[in-house]
Amino acid sequence: MCELCENVGGTLLWQDALCRVVLVEDRDYPGFCRVIWMKHVQEMTDLPVAERRHLMDVVFAVESAVRRMLQPDKVNLASLGNLTPHLHWHIIPRWRGDRHFPNPIWGEMQRDAQPAAPEKLAEGLRTIIHEALHPASG
């Protein structure tokens, strides 16, 4: 049984036939999103080249939306899947004063921090991602 096959994985922001974008409920990292491949595959190289490109186009659109909405100091992109071997990418906004900086969020905590999430974060990200992936024609 695979957690990402069985569950959406967060607040759904966008999806198409190949992948979905979710907002992860993490009070320490507002704007933390995942791009999850719909079919159960483990690695990027399990996908044909065109599907790899599509997935990365979505990852880049989400990174851009997170940067536009939150203005973080840095964005971390990660595709680990050690505990959940289902292809997905993490898009994590980072700030110099966050709990783990400069360590990865899965590393040792450096300080207490409570970042403020902007109002209507999910709605804002949803709009920006949709506009990036479905630009108005003409």
Helices and strands as residue ranges (DSSP letters): H 3-6, E 11-15, E 19-23, E 33-37, G 44-46, H 49-70, E 74-78, E 88-94, H 121-133
